[in-house]
Amino acid sequence: MTSKGFNNLSKPTALSSVHIKVSLCMIVKNEAERLANCLKSVKGFVDEIILVDTGSRDRTVNIAKKYGAKIFKFEWCDDFAAARNYSLEQARGEWILVLDADEVLVQAIIPILQNAINNPEYLAINLNREEIGAGRSPYSLITRLFRRRLDIYFTGFYHESIDNSVEALMQSHPQDSQQVITIPQVAIHHYGYKPELLSKKQEFAQRLMEKQLAADPNDAYTHSKLGALYVEIGAAEQGLSLLQTGLSILKSDPQNLPTQFELNYHLGIAYSHIQNWELAKTHYQNAIALDVADVIKLPAYNNLGNLWQSESKFAEAIACYEKILDIAPDFATGYFNLGIARKSVHDFTGAIAAYIEALKINPQYAEAYQNLAVALQQTGKIEASKMAFTEAIKYHRQQDRQEIAQQLQNYLSNAC
């Protein structure tokens, strides 16, 4: 989104001999295992660390103090925006960077960010976050770097963001010149999507999003997030209803393209759950057609390609996967799916090449080794096939898929 220049409405601060350019603002609870990696990653970029603790009982606060953090206590009230805004009130930097403890700032992005925050025309910056372990949506754009101002603040009990306040500024100051920009390179690695962590979050997320929806039943963004969660936990019809309602709400806000994308994308997933493949494809195609960043479209291209693949429309599937790799050449799943599609049209050489590229990106990709082994076997490369099967077995075992590993071991033993 784009906005124009505003007067600085930040609170006056006491005179200090130390200029604070960037304040890191965090809210945490019991993050002793992950906090240090996060705080290490911002060294050389932030000048101040504001850490708001909502009731830790582990070593979180002690760890934060070792990194020079200023510690503040906040009584948890089931409202992420309230906690975030409290952290903003404590900050003194010109700019605010917001991270969670399960996120790290990518070192290579720091010079780019430093250049950006020295541009007087920039108000806020959308950062590209890579979701480590998220199979469906590997990237997301989030507005996590912005100027410290009273009129930029968080809203939302859950999935809180500054977007509503920035949008209000855009509408109230259309004549000004400051902008919200997007930096396309990956800036943040997020480790919160690991399967062993997700189940702990779902019940908590559902409760707060239901609270948010009750408070603002016309919030299309909450319809999208809660609808997607319902689909994920098996309540597809309930999720479908929320997503459809969200899309209807946005008819009065056609410029809200990011939420339009999310609603169409999640509707594609919801219709797939109830096996309405045509409507699923339609919504993925609607999502892809929207004018949003290409990197955000990756999961829609991927899921659409998978549907074409399931219908034996291999040319269409290959086109989707190749588009994915044009956008994100380091997306291992894209190469893996491309390998499957090429194998389906008996392009074994192309399939082998795709699986090898996937393994260059993710050397522990058990399924890629497994499919590579089959493709090598079908092209007569028996010894290479055995080696690939052996690697597949090893990584399936390491990733606690013992039954698959044993099946492959039995197959390999019989083949020998």
C-alpha positions, 0 to 999 in steps of 0.5 A: 500500500502507498501513503503520503507524507504526514507530520510527525505525531510521535510523543516528545522524548527527553534529550539524550546524547545517544541517537536512537534510529531503530527500536526493536519492539517485542512481546514475549512469554516463556521464550527462553529457547528461541529468544537469543537467536532472535536478539543476535540477529538484530545486532548492527541494525537496532539501537534499542530493544524494548521487550514486553513480558506477559508473564514468563516463568522461564529464563526469558527475561534474564536472557533479554537483559544479557542483550541490553533489552529494556524490560517492561511487564504487561498483564496479558488481556487476550489482546495482542494489539494492546500488548504491541501498542504498549511496547510502542509506547516505551520505544524512543527510536525514529523507526520501529522493527517488530519481531517475535521470538520465533523470528530472526532478521536475515543478515543480508537484508540489513544494508538494504533496510539501513538504506531504506530507513534513511529515505525521508519519503518512506513511512513504512516497509513491508518485509518478506517473511519466509515461513520455515516449515510451512508447506503451503504458503512459504512467504508472506508480506508483513508491515513490520518496519515503520516510523514511530508515530502516535497515529501508527498503531496495532489493531486486532486481538489476534493477527494484529497489524498496523495496516488499518491505522496506515490505511486511515493515514492514507485516506486522511492525507492524500496530498502528502508524499510519504510511501509504504514500500515493499522490499522483495528480498527475504528479510525475516525467517519465521520458525513458528510453522513447525508441525510440532508447534502449530497444534498448540497455537490453534485453540488459542488462535481460534478463541481470540479470532472468534472474539475479534469477529464478535467485536467487528463482524464486518472485518473481512480479514478476520473472516479470512483468517478464522475461516482458514483455521476452521478449514484446517481443523476439519470444519470445512463447511463452517470455514467456507461460510466465513470465507464467502462472507468475507468476500462479500464484505470486500465488495465495498472495499475493492482496493483491499487486494491482499485480503481479496487474495487470501480469501480466494486462496483459502476458498480454493483450499476449502472447496478442495476439502469438499472435493468441488474441484472446479470452484477450487480452481476458479478461486485459485485463478481469481487469486492469481489474477489479483495485483499482489506481489508474485511471491505471495501467489506461490501457494495458489500457483502450487495448489492449482498445479496440483489440481491440474496434475490430479486431472492429468492436465500435465501441460497446465501443471508444468506451466504452474510449477515453472511459474513458481520457479520463475518467482522463487528459484529456491522453492524446493517444493516447486522443483519436487512437483515439477519432477512429478509432472515431468515424470507423468509425461515420461520426461524422466531426464527432466524429472531427474533434473528437477528432483536434483534441484530440489535436493540442492535446496533441501538436502534432507528432502526424503520424498525427493530422494524417493522419487529420484530413486524411482526415476533413476531406476526407470532410466536404467541407472540402477546403482544410482537408484539404490543410492537414492533409495538409501538416502530416502530411507535414512531421511524418512527415519530421521523424520519419524516416518518409520513405516515408509522407511521400512517399506522402502527398505523391504523394496530395496532388499527384494530388488537386490 
